[in-house]
Amino acid sequence: MQIYADNAATTRLSDTALNAMLPYLQGEYGNPSSLHSVGQRAQEALTEARARIAARLGCQPTEVIFTSGGSEADNQAIRSAAAFGKLKGKTHIISTAFEHHAVLHTLEALEKEGFTVTLLDVHEDGMVSAQQVEEAITDETCLVTIMYANNEIGTVQPIAEIGEVCRRHGVLFHTDAVQAVGHLPVNVAEQNIDLLSLSAHKFHGPKGIGVLYARRGVPIFPLIHGGAQERNRRGGTENIPAIVGMAAALDEACDHLDEDTAKLTALRERLIAGLSNIPHSVLNGHREHRLPGTVNFCFEGIEGESLLLLLDDKGVYASSGSACTSGSLDPSHVLLAIGRPHEIAHGSLRLSLSPDTTEEEVDYMVEAVTEVVAYLRSISPVWRNLEAGIQEFIIQ
Ligand SMILES: *Cc1c(COP(=O)(O)O)cnc(C)c1O
């Protein structure tokens, strides 16, 4: 069996998205800035895709800016809000310790440029509260940036409440919604969101394309200077095939949201129940406030990298957490942020499902993980010490 269970890292391009893209990869190759009819057809495709995406987000088409993906949208949102804050003498930014690196590293760069950053503690269940945000806001605060759903442990934050607090205090609110869009209901107006990032390849669209939503009136500064594309907010010839594919994938995901959520939630619960039977294991993140398809566990006495390699041999394609940290031996900053000790954080496994996943696949994954964990423990000196009582178990 071959099971792709790394949908939080990226997803398969859907057939609908591919078919929508094909004409623009072939005959319809016009540049939307061209005045002739070939270019104007590309312009029409661009306008239509923008309107469809805006409708799904609950905003106006002019509030949609196409970017190269989630990372660029995060960078541009944060840099724009910071630059706008600075003009008004406000240089304090609030975020959390478990954001994606596209956010955390942008904030680190801004700190070097003189901004002050408060990273809120994340509760051990992987949640941040609106009250924590409110308590951290000062007269200097120009931006709050908090992710909608975490890419490693899958917890979903109270975005509308946090947005309401920010609105009340006159502070801009950005959310990295890359894991949420296409997977959870999103409405920027109802949820008081000023800036939002999304990425097509996380909801079965193509890679290298995303959106920065910026509420009307929030000044956006270009990161890429060039032509007048995206109303001077993002230079460069628009990636029409990818934009059209993203709109098709988003429509498809939103049209099937209810049924996919029900299906994925049932599979997720089956997976959690199966993995919980492994002794000295723990689910990471809140039991209910989580993405329908993301499961993350820590297993005591094993090393995540070995677990992944042996699962790969069994045809199970999983992750230890973030794709961005794999290959490095540092434990996940997300697991450390929710208070998992280093020893435990090293033994993590993320399985992220898609609507294509079947019950049989879930059962096979439970069996495979159970076997591999038992095998790795049987050859682990740490496990021997734990069993002999020389070392104490952290996970009971
Ligand atoms: C994948 C991801 C990103 C980066 O998006 P790209 O389009 O790959 O640049 C940012 N934030 C989160 C939460 C993600 O999961």
The ligand as an SDF file (V2000), in Angstrom:
LIG
                    3D

 15 15  0  0  0  0  0  0  0  0999 V2000
    2.6790   25.9680    3.8790 C   0  0  0  0  0  0  0  0  0  0  0  0
    2.5280   27.1000    4.8380 C   0  0  0  0  0  0  0  0  0  0  0  0
    3.0610   28.3650    4.5680 C   0  0  0  0  0  0  0  0  0  0  0  0
    3.9060   28.6400    3.3520 C   0  0  0  0  0  0  0  0  0  0  0  0
    3.1610   28.6410    2.1810 O   0  0  0  0  0  0  0  0  0  0  0  0
    3.9370   28.5100    0.7580 P   0  0  0  0  0  0  0  0  0  0  0  0
    2.8860   28.7290   -0.2570 O   0  0  0  0  0  0  0  0  0  0  0  0
    4.4910   27.1180    0.7370 O   0  0  0  0  0  0  0  0  0  0  0  0
    4.9830   29.5570    0.7600 O   0  0  0  0  0  0  0  0  0  0  0  0
    2.8480   29.3780    5.4700 C   0  0  0  0  0  0  0  0  0  0  0  0
    2.1260   29.1750    6.5880 N   0  0  0  0  0  0  0  0  0  0  0  0
    1.5790   27.9840    6.8760 C   0  0  0  0  0  0  0  0  0  0  0  0
    0.7710   27.8300    8.1140 C   0  0  0  0  0  0  0  0  0  0  0  0
    1.7680   26.9030    6.0320 C   0  0  0  0  0  0  0  0  0  0  0  0
    1.2440   25.7160    6.3340 O   0  0  0  0  0  0  0  0  0  0  0  0
  1  2  1  0
  2  3  1  0
  2 14  2  0
  3  4  1  0
  3 10  2  0
  4  5  1  0
  5  6  1  0
  6  7  2  0
  6  8  1  0
  6  9  1  0
 10 11  1  0
 11 12  2  0
 12 13  1  0
 12 14  1  0
 14 15  1  0
M  END
$$$$
